[in-house]
């Protein structure tokens, strides 16, 4: 591999652009697939795969299969974190992209429970696990591909570009579902929902074309040249940096928990008879809210290069506690414009955390252990926050009312704020210097 200092300036600039593009495009495709599942779980999976359940039990069952994918994400982070820190970022990202696309396409072909019985939900869970493993290995690789190629003085901005892939994936996923729901009408629950899943294969082909044109990152290429690659990087990062792994997971609670309430549970919430919004409106509102993040995420990533990651992230976590009660109170008005604006404005609070989050976590680990360390910290939060959030919210709403969900969000804000303040801010250090982490470069 050729390190960056061996490339002409023009070629280096070209590779930086390609790395950023590959990170955004690939991440958008993977999250398109992942969000499709969440949207389908909130709207059709209860009828297709749990037809004999009551509406409440069916929704719980659908969100339970949704949560399974999150539980699998730490496994994906460990598996692909090992290889990402052993053979490189690029090769690993090719595998995760293909794995996600094939799993999603197979969900689109999966027969219903009425056709093949209990095997249908079983296969659904298996495919959801594969989705979770793929996403678990995707995030840290995409972030490092962009961050390790980019200007180190602008790491916050460069690492935020893969984060933009999340709202793009959300827009594509909910947009595709919205268009199909309108076009298919009553046939949406019968076969229309399958079309967006099958389109995954087309998007994966595009993503592969983009990613195959990118070289390995210069920081990791240097480790390969000097033979400083760890033999068991995931084991090493757990032994050497357990505090950073745990704190990375906990600081995400204030970001990930509300995000899946804002984007998945909210569809069920506002389409319930008590509020009465249509499914088409719910999809459109989630899509509009995602558009806000297209601009807010890179802005806050850029801002973190100036004011520091930890300070900005802590402010975002504190704001979650501020908006927790007003959010549901405004949704409860049942006024379409109020609901739409509420969903859009709350994404600014989320972006204040999500923009600097990638660099805040990735900077906490040295180059040779960064793929595995950042991935484990990031994805462990999926088990305690993102995955269970819609399921817990459904239960809280049913048994205690919407106020309990707001309290749930405030608890998440407190956890995230405390973890953020306990994590060292490495916004200004040289991340290629292993001594900055108190260890060897690996």
C-alpha positions as CSV (number, residue, x, y, z in Angstrom):
1,X,0.0,0.0,0.0
2,X,1.2,3.5,-0.7
3,X,1.0,6.0,2.2
4,X,-0.4,9.4,1.6
5,X,2.9,11.2,1.7
6,X,3.9,9.2,-1.4
7,X,1.0,10.5,-3.5
8,X,1.0,13.7,-5.6
9,X,-1.1,16.4,-4.1
10,X,-3.7,16.2,-6.8
11,X,-4.1,12.5,-6.4
12,X,-4.4,12.8,-2.6
13,X,-7.2,15.4,-3.0
14,X,-8.9,13.0,-5.4
15,X,-8.7,10.2,-3.0
16,X,-10.1,12.3,-0.2
17,X,-13.1,13.1,-2.3
18,X,-13.5,9.5,-3.3
19,X,-13.2,8.3,0.3
20,X,-15.8,10.8,1.5
21,X,-18.2,9.9,-1.4
22,X,-17.7,6.2,-0.8
23,X,-18.4,6.6,2.9
24,X,-21.6,8.5,2.3
25,X,-22.9,6.4,-0.5
26,X,-22.2,3.1,1.1
27,X,-23.5,4.1,4.5
28,X,-26.7,5.5,2.9
29,X,-27.3,2.2,1.1
30,X,-26.8,0.1,4.2
31,X,-29.1,2.4,6.3
32,X,-31.7,2.4,3.5
33,X,-31.9,-1.3,4.0
34,X,-31.9,-1.1,7.8
35,X,-34.6,1.7,7.9
36,X,-36.8,-0.2,5.5
37,X,-37.1,-2.9,8.1
38,X,-38.0,-0.4,10.8
39,X,-40.7,1.2,8.6
40,X,-42.1,-2.1,7.7
41,X,-42.1,-3.3,11.3
42,X,-44.1,-0.2,12.2
43,X,-46.7,-0.7,9.5
44,X,-47.0,-4.2,7.9
45,X,-45.0,-6.9,9.6
46,X,-47.5,-7.4,12.4
47,X,-50.1,-8.4,9.7
48,X,-47.7,-10.3,7.5
49,X,-45.7,-12.3,10.0
50,X,-47.9,-12.2,13.2
51,X,-51.4,-12.3,11.8
52,X,-53.1,-14.1,14.7
53,X,-51.9,-11.6,17.4
54,X,-53.9,-8.7,18.7
55,X,-52.8,-5.3,17.3
56,X,-50.8,-4.5,20.5
57,X,-49.2,-7.9,20.6
58,X,-48.4,-7.9,16.9
59,X,-46.7,-4.5,17.2
60,X,-44.7,-5.7,20.1
61,X,-43.7,-8.8,18.1
62,X,-42.7,-6.8,15.1
63,X,-40.6,-4.4,17.1
64,X,-39.0,-7.3,18.9
65,X,-37.7,-8.7,15.6
66,X,-36.6,-5.1,14.9
67,X,-34.6,-5.1,18.2
68,X,-32.9,-8.4,17.3
69,X,-31.0,-6.6,14.5
70,X,-29.6,-4.2,17.1
71,X,-28.6,-7.1,19.3
72,X,-26.6,-8.5,16.5
73,X,-24.7,-5.3,15.8
74,X,-22.0,-5.7,18.5
75,X,-21.3,-9.1,17.0
76,X,-20.8,-7.5,13.6
77,X,-18.6,-4.9,15.2
78,X,-16.4,-7.6,16.7
79,X,-16.2,-9.7,13.6
80,X,-15.5,-7.0,11.1
81,X,-13.5,-4.9,13.7
82,X,-11.0,-7.8,13.8
83,X,-10.6,-7.8,10.0
84,X,-10.9,-4.1,9.6
85,X,-7.8,-3.7,11.8
86,X,-6.1,-6.7,10.3
87,X,-6.6,-6.4,6.5
88,X,-7.9,-2.9,6.1
89,X,-10.9,-0.6,5.9
90,X,-11.7,-1.0,2.2
91,X,-12.0,-4.8,1.9
92,X,-14.1,-5.1,5.0
93,X,-16.6,-2.4,3.8
94,X,-17.1,-4.3,0.5
95,X,-18.2,-7.4,2.4
96,X,-20.6,-5.6,4.8
97,X,-22.3,-3.8,1.8
98,X,-22.9,-7.1,-0.1
99,X,-24.1,-8.8,3.1
100,X,-26.6,-6.1,3.8
101,X,-28.0,-5.9,0.3
102,X,-28.5,-9.7,-0.1
103,X,-30.2,-10.0,3.4
104,X,-32.6,-7.2,2.5
105,X,-33.5,-8.6,-0.9
106,X,-34.3,-12.0,0.7
107,X,-36.6,-10.3,3.2
108,X,-38.5,-8.9,0.2
109,X,-38.9,-12.5,-1.1
110,X,-39.9,-14.0,2.2
111,X,-43.3,-15.7,2.2
112,X,-45.9,-14.7,4.8
113,X,-46.9,-16.7,7.9
114,X,-50.2,-17.6,6.2
115,X,-48.1,-19.3,3.4
116,X,-45.4,-21.2,5.3
117,X,-46.4,-21.0,8.9
118,X,-44.0,-20.3,11.8
119,X,-41.0,-20.7,9.5
120,X,-41.7,-17.2,8.1
121,X,-41.1,-15.2,11.3
122,X,-38.1,-17.5,12.1
123,X,-36.5,-16.7,8.7
124,X,-37.3,-13.1,9.3
125,X,-35.3,-13.1,12.5
126,X,-32.4,-14.8,10.8
127,X,-32.3,-12.3,8.0
128,X,-32.6,-9.4,10.6
129,X,-29.6,-10.8,12.4
130,X,-27.6,-10.8,9.2
131,X,-28.6,-7.2,8.7
132,X,-27.5,-6.3,12.2
133,X,-24.1,-8.0,11.7
134,X,-23.6,-6.1,8.4
135,X,-24.5,-2.7,9.9
136,X,-22.4,-3.5,13.0
137,X,-19.3,-3.8,10.8
138,X,-20.2,-0.9,8.5
139,X,-20.2,2.2,10.6
140,X,-16.6,2.3,12.0
141,X,-15.2,1.4,8.6
142,X,-17.1,4.2,6.8
143,X,-16.1,6.7,9.4
144,X,-12.4,5.7,9.3
145,X,-12.3,5.6,5.5
146,X,-13.3,9.3,5.5
147,X,-11.6,10.5,8.6
148,X,-8.2,8.8,8.1
149,X,-8.0,10.1,4.5
150,X,-9.1,13.7,5.3
151,X,-7.3,16.8,6.7
152,X,-6.6,16.0,10.3
153,X,-7.5,19.5,11.3
154,X,-11.0,18.9,10.0
155,X,-11.6,15.4,11.4
156,X,-15.0,16.4,12.9
157,X,-16.3,17.5,9.4
158,X,-14.7,14.5,7.6
159,X,-16.0,12.0,10.0
160,X,-19.5,13.5,9.9
161,X,-19.9,12.7,6.2
162,X,-20.6,9.0,6.8
163,X,-23.1,10.1,9.4
164,X,-25.0,12.0,6.6
165,X,-25.6,8.6,5.1
166,X,-28.0,7.8,7.8
167,X,-30.6,10.5,7.0
168,X,-30.0,9.8,3.3
169,X,-30.8,6.2,3.9
170,X,-33.8,7.2,6.0
171,X,-35.1,9.5,3.2
172,X,-34.6,6.8,0.6
173,X,-36.2,4.1,2.8
174,X,-39.3,6.1,4.0
175,X,-39.5,7.7,0.5
176,X,-39.6,4.4,-1.2
177,X,-42.2,3.1,1.2
178,X,-44.3,6.2,0.8
179,X,-44.3,6.0,-3.0
180,X,-45.1,2.3,-3.0
181,X,-47.9,2.8,-0.4
182,X,-49.5,5.5,-2.6
183,X,-49.1,3.5,-5.8
184,X,-50.1,0.1,-4.4
185,X,-53.0,1.3,-2.3
186,X,-54.7,-1.7,-0.7
187,X,-52.1,-4.0,-2.1
188,X,-49.4,-2.4,0.0
189,X,-49.7,-4.9,2.8
190,X,-50.0,-7.8,0.4
191,X,-47.0,-7.3,-1.9
192,X,-46.2,-3.6,-2.3
193,X,-43.9,-3.4,0.8
194,X,-41.6,-6.0,-0.8
195,X,-40.5,-3.7,-3.8
196,X,-38.2,-1.4,-1.8
197,X,-36.5,-4.4,-0.3
198,X,-35.8,-5.9,-3.7
199,X,-34.4,-2.6,-5.0
200,X,-31.5,-3.1,-2.5
201,X,-29.6,-5.2,-5.0
202,X,-29.6,-2.3,-7.5
203,X,-28.3,0.1,-4.8
204,X,-25.6,-2.3,-3.7
205,X,-24.2,-2.5,-7.3
206,X,-23.9,1.3,-7.2
207,X,-22.2,1.2,-3.8
208,X,-19.7,-1.4,-4.9
209,X,-18.7,0.6,-8.0
210,X,-18.0,3.6,-5.8
211,X,-16.1,1.8,-3.0
212,X,-13.9,-0.2,-5.3
213,X,-12.3,3.0,-6.6
214,X,-10.9,4.1,-3.2
215,X,-7.4,3.2,-1.9
216,X,-6.7,2.1,1.6
217,X,-6.4,4.9,4.2
218,X,-2.9,6.3,4.6
219,X,-2.9,5.8,8.4
220,X,-3.7,2.1,8.2
221,X,-1.4,1.7,5.1
222,X,1.5,3.0,7.2
223,X,0.8,0.4,9.9
224,X,0.9,-2.4,7.2
225,X,4.2,-1.1,5.9
226,X,5.7,-1.0,9.4
227,X,4.1,-4.3,10.4
228,X,2.5,-2.9,13.5
229,X,-0.9,-4.6,12.9
230,X,-2.3,-6.3,16.0
231,X,-2.8,-10.1,15.8
232,X,-6.1,-9.9,17.8
233,X,-7.1,-6.3,17.6
234,X,-10.6,-6.7,19.2
235,X,-9.1,-8.5,22.2
236,X,-6.4,-5.9,22.5
237,X,-8.8,-3.0,22.5
238,X,-10.9,-4.6,25.2
239,X,-7.8,-5.1,27.3
240,X,-6.2,-1.7,26.7
241,X,-9.1,0.6,26.3
242,X,-12.1,-0.8,28.2
243,X,-13.0,2.7,29.6
244,X,-13.2,4.2,26.1
245,X,-15.4,1.3,24.8
246,X,-17.9,1.5,27.7
247,X,-18.1,5.3,27.7
248,X,-18.5,5.4,23.9
249,X,-21.5,3.0,24.3
250,X,-23.0,5.1,27.2
251,X,-22.6,8.5,25.6
252,X,-24.6,7.2,22.6
253,X,-27.7,6.5,24.8
254,X,-28.7,10.2,24.6
255,X,-28.4,10.2,20.8
256,X,-29.6,6.7,19.7
257,X,-32.5,6.2,22.1
258,X,-34.4,9.3,20.9
259,X,-33.5,8.8,17.3
260,X,-35.4,5.6,17.0
261,X,-38.3,7.2,18.8
262,X,-38.1,10.1,16.3
263,X,-38.0,7.9,13.2
264,X,-39.6,4.5,13.9
265,X,-41.9,4.6,17.0
266,X,-43.3,8.0,16.0
267,X,-44.9,6.3,12.9
268,X,-46.9,4.0,15.1
269,X,-47.6,6.8,17.6
270,X,-49.1,9.4,15.2
271,X,-51.0,6.9,13.1
272,X,-52.8,5.6,16.2
273,X,-56.6,6.4,16.5
274,X,-55.9,8.9,19.3
275,X,-54.0,11.2,16.9
276,X,-55.2,9.9,13.6
277,X,-52.5,10.9,11.1
278,X,-52.4,8.8,7.9
279,X,-49.6,6.4,7.1
280,X,-48.6,8.5,4.1
281,X,-48.3,11.7,6.3
282,X,-46.2,9.8,8.8
283,X,-43.8,8.7,6.1
284,X,-43.6,12.2,4.6
285,X,-43.0,13.8,8.0
286,X,-40.1,11.4,8.9
287,X,-38.7,12.1,5.5
288,X,-38.9,15.9,5.9
289,X,-37.2,15.6,9.3
290,X,-34.4,13.6,7.8
291,X,-33.8,16.4,5.3
292,X,-33.0,18.7,8.2
293,X,-30.1,16.4,9.2
294,X,-28.6,16.4,5.7
295,X,-27.4,20.0,6.6
296,X,-27.3,19.9,10.4
297,X,-25.0,16.9,10.7
298,X,-22.1,18.2,8.7
299,X,-22.6,21.7,10.2
300,X,-22.2,20.4,13.8
301,X,-19.3,18.1,12.7
302,X,-17.6,21.2,11.3
303,X,-18.5,23.2,14.5
304,X,-16.9,20.5,16.6
305,X,-13.5,21.2,14.9
306,X,-13.7,24.7,16.3
307,X,-15.3,24.3,19.8
308,X,-14.4,20.7,20.6
309,X,-16.4,17.5,20.3
310,X,-17.1,16.9,24.0
311,X,-18.5,20.4,24.7
312,X,-20.8,20.3,21.7
313,X,-22.0,16.8,22.3
314,X,-22.7,17.5,26.0
315,X,-24.9,20.5,25.0
316,X,-26.9,18.2,22.6
317,X,-27.4,15.6,25.4
318,X,-28.7,18.3,27.8
319,X,-31.1,19.6,25.1
320,X,-32.7,16.1,24.9
321,X,-33.9,16.5,28.5
322,X,-35.3,19.9,27.5
323,X,-37.4,18.7,24.5
324,X,-38.6,15.4,26.0
325,X,-42.0,16.6,27.3
326,X,-42.7,19.2,24.7
327,X,-42.1,16.7,21.9
328,X,-45.0,14.4,22.8
329,X,-47.2,17.3,24.0
330,X,-46.9,18.9,20.5
331,X,-47.5,15.6,18.7
332,X,-50.6,15.1,20.8
333,X,-52.2,18.2,19.4
334,X,-53.1,16.2,16.3
335,X,-52.4,19.3,14.1
336,X,-50.5,18.2,11.0
337,X,-48.4,21.4,10.7
338,X,-47.4,21.3,14.4
339,X,-46.5,17.6,14.2
340,X,-44.4,18.2,11.1
341,X,-42.5,21.1,12.5
342,X,-42.0,19.3,15.8
343,X,-40.4,16.3,14.1
344,X,-38.2,18.5,12.0
345,X,-36.9,20.8,14.8
346,X,-36.1,17.9,17.1
347,X,-33.7,16.6,14.5
348,X,-31.5,19.6,15.2
349,X,-31.0,18.4,18.8
350,X,-30.2,15.0,17.5
351,X,-27.7,16.3,14.9
352,X,-25.9,18.3,17.6
353,X,-24.8,14.9,19.0
354,X,-24.7,12.9,15.8
355,X,-22.5,15.3,13.9
356,X,-19.5,15.2,16.2
357,X,-20.2,11.7,17.5
358,X,-18.1,9.8,14.9
359,X,-14.9,11.7,15.5
360,X,-15.5,11.8,19.3
361,X,-15.6,8.1,19.4
362,X,-13.0,7.2,16.7
363,X,-10.4,9.6,18.2
364,X,-10.6,7.6,21.4
365,X,-8.7,4.7,20.0
366,X,-5.2,4.4,18.3
367,X,-5.1,3.6,14.6
368,X,-4.3,-0.1,14.9
369,X,-7.3,-0.7,17.2
370,X,-9.6,2.0,15.9
371,X,-11.9,-0.1,13.7
372,X,-12.7,-2.6,16.4
373,X,-12.7,-0.1,19.3
374,X,-14.9,2.5,17.7
375,X,-17.2,-0.2,16.3
376,X,-17.6,-2.0,19.6
377,X,-18.3,1.2,21.6
378,X,-20.7,2.5,18.9
379,X,-22.6,-0.8,18.5
380,X,-22.9,-1.9,22.1
381,X,-25.2,1.0,22.6
382,X,-27.6,-0.6,20.1
383,X,-28.3,-3.4,22.7
384,X,-29.1,-1.0,25.5
385,X,-30.6,2.0,23.7
386,X,-31.5,1.9,20.0
387,X,-32.9,-1.6,19.7
388,X,-35.1,-1.7,22.7
389,X,-36.3,1.9,22.4
390,X,-39.4,1.4,20.2
391,X,-40.3,-1.8,22.1
392,X,-40.0,-0.1,25.5
393,X,-41.9,3.0,24.3
394,X,-44.7,0.8,23.1
395,X,-45.0,-0.8,26.5
396,X,-44.7,2.5,28.4
397,X,-47.4,4.1,26.3
398,X,-49.7,1.2,26.7
399,X,-49.3,0.9,30.5
400,X,-48.4,4.4,31.7
401,X,-49.0,7.0,29.0
402,X,-46.8,9.2,26.9
403,X,-45.4,11.0,29.9
404,X,-43.5,7.9,30.8
405,X,-41.8,7.9,27.4
406,X,-40.6,11.5,28.1
407,X,-39.1,10.4,31.4
408,X,-37.4,7.5,29.6
409,X,-35.8,10.1,27.3
410,X,-34.6,12.3,30.2
411,X,-33.0,9.3,31.8
412,X,-31.2,8.7,28.4
413,X,-30.1,12.3,28.4
414,X,-28.6,12.1,31.9
415,X,-26.6,8.9,31.0
416,X,-25.3,10.4,27.8
417,X,-24.3,13.6,29.4
418,X,-22.4,11.9,32.2
419,X,-20.6,9.5,29.9
420,X,-19.6,12.4,27.6
421,X,-18.0,14.4,30.4
422,X,-16.1,11.3,31.5
423,X,-14.5,10.7,28.1
424,X,-11.3,12.6,27.3
425,X,-11.6,15.2,24.5
426,X,-9.0,14.3,21.8
427,X,-10.2,16.8,19.2
428,X,-6.8,18.4,18.9
429,X,-4.3,15.5,19.2
430,X,-2.4,13.8,16.5
431,X,-4.3,10.5,16.1
432,X,-1.4,8.9,14.1
433,X,0.8,9.1,17.2
434,X,0.3,6.0,19.3
435,X,2.1,7.7,22.2
436,X,-0.9,10.1,22.5
437,X,-2.9,7.2,23.8
438,X,-0.2,6.1,26.3
439,X,0.5,3.0,24.2
440,X,2.4,1.9,21.1
441,X,0.9,2.9,17.7
442,X,-1.2,-0.3,17.6
